Amino acid sequence: MSRGPQDRRQNRDQPRGRRRRRDADEARPLRRPPQSYEDESRRVVYIAAEGEKTERDYIALLNKTYGERKKFVLKFHGARNGLRPTEVVQKVIESASDPADEKWALFDRDARDNRDQDIPDAMREAAEQGVQVALSHPSFELWLLLHFQQFTSQEGGVNDAVLRRLREHRDAKGFAEYDRSSGDRGKGLDDQRGQSLLGREKDAVRHARKLVSLCSHGSCSARNLAHAPIPGPRTESYEEWNRRSGHAENCDPLKRDPSTDVWRLLVHLGIVEDETSAR
């Protein structure tokens, strides 16, 4: 049946294509902001440390160099004036979005700061709350030094010998004035220092693994490293949690001289393959 003049006039008065555009818009999903894809494609790991400068720079270096390739995002939290070990653990717990999120606390032995009670308390709190701990004895700088050489000397928690070796090593570019004052002579990992570390991660992990086996306890071995993430708070006993590091369940953390657990973080992130799992 043909349409009359009035019907055609009504059609002309209606906005052309308006209905089709509205239907198409309703069917099209809303665009998501780019940052919303991050959590779906990358692991988010929360990290807190007692130091504000060197540890922060190191975590930023890992993010920049390996984050996209290895599919992780490290979210660092520190404090301008530093934190004690128990405060580091509490900081990362507060910073995480969910109790089951992956969390790491980095802190040092540092015998000059009287931490003999604070460290065991921090370790037990971390175990209860499902936080991984990377303890360095005597300091985080030991981990930096292990990129260039092995170091097995027991220093009683004092950092002087580690710093001296780090400053003097010919391959540790930019470290000659490390921690002597402020600015370029202070702490932190500028471009030159950071670049001198890159490419040496396997050596650092190998040296750190060896220190676990040399632990004075006598029953510690990096072969016992646990890879699986902690399921959540209150899911492991302190002894089970302690064995994750390769150290024996009753190994006193204050006597792991020298040692550093930062290597576990790199293995955990897939930056370096663990020798045990590679066999």
C-alpha positions as CSV (number, residue, x, y, z in Angstrom):
1,M,0.0,0.0,0.0
2,S,1.4,3.4,-1.0
3,R,1.8,6.1,1.6
4,G,0.0,9.4,1.4
5,P,1.4,12.9,1.5
6,Q,0.8,13.2,5.2
7,D,2.7,10.1,6.0
8,R,5.7,11.2,3.9
9,R,5.7,14.6,5.5
10,Q,5.8,13.0,9.0
11,N,8.7,10.9,7.9
12,R,10.6,14.0,6.7
13,D,9.9,15.7,10.1
14,Q,11.6,12.9,12.0
15,P,15.4,13.2,12.6
16,R,17.1,10.8,10.1
17,G,19.2,8.0,11.5
18,R,18.6,9.2,15.1
19,R,17.0,5.9,16.2
20,R,19.7,3.8,14.5
21,R,22.5,5.8,16.2
22,R,20.9,5.4,19.6
23,D,20.5,1.7,19.2
24,A,24.1,1.4,18.1
25,D,25.4,3.4,21.1
26,E,23.4,1.3,23.5
27,A,24.8,-1.9,22.1
28,R,28.4,-0.7,22.1
29,P,30.2,-1.3,25.4
30,L,31.6,1.7,27.2
31,R,35.4,2.4,26.7
32,R,37.5,1.5,29.8
33,P,40.3,3.7,30.9
34,P,43.7,2.2,29.9
35,Q,44.8,1.8,33.5
36,S,41.9,-0.5,34.2
37,Y,43.6,-3.3,32.1
38,E,46.7,-3.3,34.3
39,D,45.5,-5.6,37.0
40,E,44.1,-8.2,34.5
41,S,47.4,-8.6,32.7
42,R,50.0,-8.1,35.4
43,R,50.5,-9.3,38.9
44,V,50.4,-6.5,41.5
45,V,52.9,-6.9,44.3
46,Y,52.9,-4.5,47.3
47,I,56.4,-3.8,48.8
48,A,57.4,-1.8,51.8
49,A,60.9,-1.1,53.0
50,E,62.6,0.7,55.8
51,G,64.8,2.8,53.5
52,E,63.4,5.6,51.5
53,K,66.0,6.1,48.7
54,T,68.0,3.0,47.6
55,E,65.2,0.5,48.0
56,R,62.7,2.7,46.3
57,D,65.1,3.3,43.4
58,Y,65.8,-0.4,43.1
59,I,62.1,-1.4,43.0
60,A,61.6,1.3,40.4
61,L,64.5,-0.1,38.4
62,L,62.8,-3.6,38.4
63,N,59.5,-2.1,37.4
64,K,61.0,-0.2,34.5
65,T,63.3,-3.0,33.2
66,Y,61.2,-6.1,33.8
67,G,57.6,-5.1,34.7
68,E,56.1,-5.2,31.2
69,R,58.1,-8.2,30.0
70,K,57.5,-10.3,33.1
71,K,53.9,-9.1,33.7
72,F,54.2,-7.5,37.2
73,V,53.7,-4.2,38.8
74,L,55.5,-3.4,42.1
75,K,53.8,-0.8,44.3
76,F,56.4,0.6,46.7
77,H,55.6,2.2,50.1
78,G,58.2,3.8,52.4
79,A,58.7,6.7,54.7
80,R,60.9,9.8,54.5
81,N,62.5,9.2,57.9
82,G,62.7,5.4,57.6
83,L,60.8,2.6,59.3
84,R,61.6,0.0,61.9
85,P,61.0,-3.7,60.8
86,T,57.7,-4.0,62.6
87,E,56.6,-0.7,61.0
88,V,57.6,-2.0,57.6
89,V,55.4,-5.0,58.0
90,Q,52.5,-2.9,59.2
91,K,53.0,-0.4,56.3
92,V,52.7,-3.1,53.6
93,I,49.6,-4.6,55.2
94,E,47.9,-1.2,55.3
95,S,48.9,-0.5,51.7
96,A,47.5,-3.6,50.1
97,S,44.0,-3.6,48.7
98,D,43.1,-7.0,50.0
99,P,44.5,-9.3,52.8
100,A,45.3,-11.9,50.1
101,D,47.3,-9.6,48.0
102,E,51.0,-10.4,47.5
103,K,53.1,-8.5,50.0
104,W,56.8,-8.1,50.7
105,A,58.6,-6.4,53.5
106,L,62.3,-5.4,53.1
107,F,64.4,-4.6,56.1
108,D,68.0,-4.9,57.5
109,R,69.7,-6.4,60.5
110,D,71.7,-3.2,61.2
111,A,73.2,-4.1,64.6
112,R,73.8,-0.4,65.3
113,D,70.1,0.3,65.6
114,N,69.3,-2.2,68.4
115,R,66.8,-4.4,66.5
116,D,67.3,-7.6,68.4
117,Q,63.7,-7.7,69.5
118,D,62.0,-5.8,66.7
119,I,63.1,-8.2,64.0
120,P,61.7,-11.4,65.6
121,D,58.5,-9.5,66.3
122,A,58.3,-8.3,62.7
123,M,59.0,-11.8,61.3
124,R,56.2,-13.4,63.4
125,E,53.8,-10.6,62.5
126,A,54.6,-11.1,58.8
127,A,54.1,-14.9,59.1
128,E,50.7,-14.4,60.7
129,Q,49.6,-11.8,58.1
130,G,50.9,-13.6,55.0
131,V,53.7,-11.2,54.2
132,Q,56.9,-12.3,52.6
133,V,60.1,-10.9,54.2
134,A,63.4,-10.1,52.5
135,L,65.8,-9.7,55.4
136,S,69.3,-8.5,54.7
137,H,72.1,-9.1,57.2
138,P,73.8,-6.7,57.6
139,S,72.1,-4.4,55.0
140,F,70.4,-4.0,51.7
141,E,73.8,-3.0,50.3
142,L,74.9,-6.6,50.6
143,W,72.4,-7.4,47.9
144,L,73.9,-4.7,45.7
145,L,77.4,-6.0,46.3
146,L,76.5,-9.6,45.4
147,H,75.9,-8.4,41.8
148,F,79.6,-8.0,41.6
149,Q,81.2,-10.5,43.9
150,Q,80.6,-13.1,46.7
151,F,80.8,-11.9,50.3
152,T,80.9,-14.4,53.1
153,S,82.5,-12.5,55.9
154,Q,80.6,-12.4,59.2
155,E,80.3,-8.7,60.2
156,G,78.0,-8.9,63.2
157,G,75.4,-6.8,61.6
158,V,77.8,-3.9,60.8
159,N,77.8,-2.5,57.3
160,D,81.3,-0.9,56.9
161,A,83.0,-3.8,55.1
162,V,80.1,-4.2,52.7
163,L,80.2,-0.5,51.8
164,R,83.9,-0.5,51.3
165,R,83.8,-3.5,48.9
166,L,80.9,-1.9,47.0
167,R,82.7,1.4,46.6
168,E,86.0,-0.2,45.6
169,H,84.8,-2.8,43.1
170,R,85.9,-1.8,39.6
171,D,82.6,-3.0,38.0
172,A,80.4,-1.1,40.4
173,K,80.2,2.0,38.3
174,G,79.0,5.1,40.1
175,F,79.3,3.6,43.6
176,A,82.7,5.1,44.6
177,E,81.0,7.9,46.5
178,Y,77.9,5.9,47.7
179,D,76.6,6.9,51.1
180,R,79.3,9.4,51.8
181,S,77.0,12.4,52.2
182,S,74.1,13.8,50.2
183,G,73.3,14.3,46.5
184,D,75.5,12.3,44.2
185,R,77.6,11.2,47.1
186,G,74.6,9.8,49.0
187,K,72.4,6.7,48.6
188,G,70.1,5.9,45.8
189,L,70.6,4.3,42.4
190,D,71.0,6.9,39.6
191,D,71.3,5.9,36.0
192,Q,74.9,4.8,36.2
193,R,74.6,2.8,39.4
194,G,71.4,1.2,38.2
195,Q,72.8,0.3,34.8
196,S,75.8,-1.3,36.4
197,L,73.5,-3.7,38.3
198,L,71.5,-4.8,35.2
199,G,72.6,-8.0,33.6
200,R,74.2,-9.3,36.8
201,E,71.0,-10.5,38.5
202,K,71.8,-14.2,38.0
203,D,75.2,-13.7,39.7
204,A,73.6,-11.9,42.6
205,V,71.0,-14.7,43.0
206,R,73.7,-17.4,42.8
207,H,75.8,-15.7,45.4
208,A,72.8,-15.2,47.7
209,R,71.7,-18.8,47.4
210,K,75.1,-19.9,48.4
211,L,74.9,-17.8,51.6
212,V,71.8,-19.7,52.6
213,S,73.7,-23.0,52.4
214,L,76.5,-21.5,54.4
215,C,74.2,-20.4,57.2
216,S,75.7,-21.1,60.7
217,H,72.6,-23.1,61.6
218,G,73.8,-26.0,59.5
219,S,70.4,-27.2,58.2
220,C,69.6,-24.4,55.8
221,S,69.6,-24.8,52.0
222,A,68.3,-22.7,49.1
223,R,67.1,-26.0,47.6
224,N,64.2,-25.8,50.1
225,L,62.9,-22.5,48.7
226,A,59.1,-22.4,48.5
227,H,57.7,-20.8,45.3
228,A,54.0,-20.7,45.8
229,P,52.5,-17.4,47.0
230,I,51.2,-17.3,50.6
231,P,47.4,-18.1,50.4
232,G,46.6,-15.3,52.9
233,P,46.7,-14.4,56.6
234,R,46.9,-17.1,59.2
235,T,47.3,-19.9,56.7
236,E,50.7,-21.1,57.7
237,S,52.5,-21.6,61.0
238,Y,55.6,-19.6,61.7
239,E,57.8,-22.6,61.1
240,E,56.1,-23.3,57.7
241,W,56.5,-19.7,56.8
242,N,60.2,-19.6,57.9
243,R,61.0,-22.6,55.7
244,R,59.9,-20.6,52.6
245,S,63.3,-18.8,52.6
246,G,65.3,-22.0,52.5
247,H,66.3,-21.5,56.1
248,A,65.5,-24.2,58.7
249,E,62.2,-23.7,60.5
250,N,64.1,-22.9,63.8
251,C,66.9,-20.8,62.2
252,D,67.3,-17.6,64.2
253,P,67.1,-14.7,61.7
254,L,69.5,-12.6,63.8
255,K,72.3,-15.2,63.2
256,R,72.0,-15.4,59.4
257,D,75.3,-13.5,59.0
258,P,75.8,-12.6,56.2
259,S,72.6,-13.2,54.1
260,T,70.0,-11.4,52.1
261,D,66.6,-12.7,50.9
262,V,66.1,-10.2,48.1
263,W,67.1,-12.9,45.7
264,R,63.8,-14.6,46.5
265,L,61.9,-11.6,45.3
266,L,63.6,-11.8,41.9
267,V,62.9,-15.5,41.6
268,H,59.3,-14.9,42.7
269,L,58.8,-12.3,39.9
270,G,60.4,-14.6,37.3
271,I,63.3,-12.2,36.7
272,V,65.8,-15.0,37.4
273,E,64.9,-18.7,37.2
274,D,65.5,-20.7,40.4
275,E,68.2,-23.3,40.0
276,T,66.3,-25.9,41.8
277,S,63.2,-25.6,39.6
278,A,65.4,-25.5,36.5
279,R,66.7,-29.0,37.0
